[in-house]
Amino acid sequence: MLCNPFIRKFKILPPLKVPDQSSVEIFYILVHDSFINNYKIIAVNHLSRKIEASVHILGTDHWRRIRNVPDPNLILESRLGTFVNDSVNWLVCAAVRSIVSLDLEKKESYKKFALPVFDDITSFLTLGTLRGCLSLLFDKRDEFCDVWIMKEYGNEKSWTKLLIVPHMKESHFYGYTKALYISEDDKVLMECMKMGISSLVVYDSINNNFKIPKFQYKNEGEMTPDVYVESLISPW
């Protein structure tokens, strides 16, 4: 179901047929294709032995398979894709961890990006977007995490460490899982894990202090917070 909560309208999308019904765990991402000025829903079967991606264009009544996968044996590490610069990006597991990008501009073709050079490649990584750039959270699970951005999308040499976020000195604090938003005065909204529960926290990098927002959410199943922008566009 595609829903716009701002105008309280929704639309039931056509069912997605998956060849192997015994191994199905579908994750969806809504994107805006600026080249056709329309919205698309990208669906990826995470449990498949190879990458299976499909696309639905808003206003049509069907799904279409995306077949030109660079390496069908790649294992997606990040289930939810990150949309930036007209491309959907996923972390993938291989001999070397990297990013696979689905480029909507070039006839839905794929390409791969290298990650920044890390001291510990086994640390927790998540993709996101900050200040209009592809971002990467790198949590070492000890005292701090690094937040990187790719200043020039597609240029692996443009990876830049944006800030360092120290771990909170609280009992049962496990680490950060996502960088959601950074303000102009360098306050960053983070998702973290405390006592096995996801929580939201704001880190002020200038004054080096934390603030716990009054509003929190209950993480049930695969729910994850994201930045929401109000829109008057109807899902019809």
C-alpha positions in Angstrom: 0.0 0.0 0.0 1.2 3.5 -0.9 0.0 6.1 1.5 0.4 9.9 1.8 -0.4 10.6 5.4 -0.4 14.4 4.9 -3.5 14.3 2.6 -4.8 11.0 4.1 -5.0 9.1 0.8 -3.7 5.7 -0.1 -3.6 3.3 -3.0 -3.3 -0.5 -3.0 -0.5 -1.5 -5.4 -0.8 -4.6 -7.7 0.6 -7.8 -6.2 4.2 -8.7 -6.8 4.7 -12.2 -8.1 7.9 -13.9 -6.9 9.1 -17.1 -8.6 10.3 -18.9 -5.4 7.6 -18.4 -2.8 9.5 -20.4 -0.3 12.2 -17.8 0.1 10.5 -14.4 0.2 11.3 -11.3 2.3 10.5 -8.2 0.2 11.8 -4.7 1.1 10.4 -1.7 -0.8 11.7 1.9 -1.3 9.7 4.7 -2.8 11.8 7.0 -5.2 11.2 9.9 -7.5 12.5 9.4 -11.0 13.3 12.9 -12.2 13.8 11.7 -15.8 10.2 10.7 -16.2 8.9 13.0 -13.4 7.1 10.2 -11.7 7.4 8.0 -8.7 8.7 4.4 -8.7 8.6 1.7 -6.1 11.7 -0.6 -6.1 11.2 -4.0 -4.5 14.0 -6.4 -3.6 13.7 -9.9 -2.3 16.2 -10.1 0.5 16.0 -13.9 1.0 16.6 -14.9 -2.6 19.9 -16.7 -3.4 20.5 -14.0 -5.9 19.5 -10.3 -6.2 15.9 -10.1 -7.4 14.7 -6.6 -8.1 11.4 -5.3 -9.5 10.0 -1.9 -10.3 6.5 -0.4 -10.3 5.8 2.9 -11.9 3.0 4.9 -10.2 0.0 5.0 -12.5 0.6 1.6 -14.1 -1.0 -1.8 -13.1 2.0 -4.1 -13.1 5.6 -4.8 -11.8 8.6 -5.2 -14.1 11.7 -7.3 -13.3 15.1 -5.5 -13.4 17.4 -8.1 -14.9 20.8 -6.5 -15.6 22.3 -7.4 -12.2 26.1 -7.1 -12.2 26.7 -10.1 -9.9 23.5 -12.1 -9.0 25.4 -13.8 -6.2 25.9 -10.6 -4.2 24.4 -10.7 -0.7 22.6 -7.5 0.4 23.8 -6.4 3.8 21.5 -3.4 4.0 17.9 -4.5 3.4 16.5 -1.0 2.9 17.8 0.9 -0.1 19.1 4.5 0.2 17.9 6.8 -2.5 20.2 9.7 -3.5 21.2 11.3 -6.8 18.6 9.4 -8.8 20.1 6.1 -7.6 19.2 3.4 -5.0 22.1 2.2 -3.0 22.7 -1.0 -0.9 25.6 -2.3 1.2 26.6 -5.7 -0.1 28.7 -8.6 1.4 31.5 -10.1 -0.7 35.2 -10.6 -0.3 35.3 -6.9 0.2 32.3 -4.9 1.5 31.1 -2.4 -1.0 28.0 -0.4 -2.3 25.9 -1.5 -5.2 23.9 1.3 -6.9 20.9 1.0 -9.1 21.1 4.0 -11.5 17.6 5.1 -12.6 19.1 7.5 -15.2 21.0 5.0 -17.2 18.3 2.5 -18.1 18.3 1.0 -14.6 21.9 -0.1 -14.7 24.0 -1.1 -11.8 27.4 0.0 -10.6 29.6 -0.6 -7.6 31.4 1.8 -5.2 34.2 1.2 -2.8 33.8 2.2 0.9 36.2 4.5 2.7 39.3 2.8 4.2 38.5 1.7 7.7 40.7 0.3 10.5 38.2 -2.4 11.4 36.1 -3.7 8.5 34.0 -5.9 10.8 32.3 -2.9 12.5 28.7 -2.0 12.1 27.9 0.0 8.9 24.7 1.6 7.7 23.9 3.8 4.7 21.9 7.0 4.8 21.6 10.5 3.4 22.9 13.7 5.0 22.9 17.2 3.4 21.9 15.7 0.1 24.8 13.3 0.0 25.2 9.6 0.4 26.3 9.0 4.0 27.8 6.1 5.9 27.7 5.4 9.6 30.7 3.4 10.9 30.2 2.3 14.5 33.2 0.6 16.1 31.1 -0.6 19.1 33.7 0.7 21.6 33.8 4.5 22.2 32.6 6.4 19.2 31.3 6.1 15.6 32.3 8.0 12.5 29.8 9.6 10.0 31.1 9.9 6.4 29.5 11.5 3.4 30.3 11.1 -0.3 30.6 14.8 -1.3 30.6 14.0 -5.1 28.2 11.1 -5.8 30.0 8.3 -7.6 33.5 9.6 -6.8 35.0 7.2 -4.3 37.8 9.7 -3.6 35.3 12.2 -2.3 34.4 10.2 0.9 34.9 12.7 3.7 34.5 12.1 7.5 31.8 14.6 8.5 31.9 14.1 12.3 32.7 11.8 15.2 29.9 10.9 17.6 31.1 9.6 21.0 29.1 6.8 22.7 26.8 7.8 25.4 28.0 7.1 28.9 24.9 5.2 29.9 24.5 1.6 31.1 23.2 -0.8 28.5 24.1 1.5 25.6 25.1 -0.6 22.7 25.8 1.7 19.8 24.4 3.8 17.0 22.5 2.3 14.1 21.6 5.2 11.9 22.3 8.9 11.3 19.0 10.4 10.3 19.4 14.2 10.0 22.0 16.9 10.6 21.1 20.6 11.1 22.9 23.7 10.0 24.4 24.1 13.5 25.8 20.5 13.4 23.2 18.8 15.7 22.7 15.3 14.4 19.7 13.1 15.0 20.8 9.5 15.7 19.1 6.2 16.2 20.8 4.1 18.8 20.4 0.8 20.7 19.8 0.8 24.5 18.9 -2.3 26.4 18.1 -4.0 23.1 15.6 -1.2 22.2 15.9 1.4 19.5 15.9 5.0 20.7 16.4 8.5 19.3 19.0 10.9 20.5 20.3 14.3 19.4 24.1 14.9 19.6 25.4 18.5 19.6 28.8 18.2 18.1 29.7 21.9 18.9 29.0 21.6 22.6 29.6 17.9 22.8 26.4 17.0 24.6 23.4 14.8 24.1 19.6 15.4 24.3 17.0 12.7 24.5 13.9 13.8 22.5 10.6 13.4 24.4 9.1 11.7 21.4 10.3 8.2 21.0 8.9 5.2 19.1 8.3 1.5 19.7 10.4 -0.6 17.4 8.3 -3.6 16.4 9.7 -6.0 13.8 11.5 -4.3 10.9 10.3 -0.7 11.7 13.0 1.9 11.2 12.7 5.7 11.5 13.3 8.0 8.5 13.0 11.7 7.6 9.5 12.5 6.3 8.7 15.5 4.0 5.1 16.6 3.6 3.7 16.4 0.1 0.4 17.3 -1.6 1.0 14.6 -4.3 -1.8 12.0 -4.5 -0.8 8.3 -4.6 -3.4 8.0 -7.3 
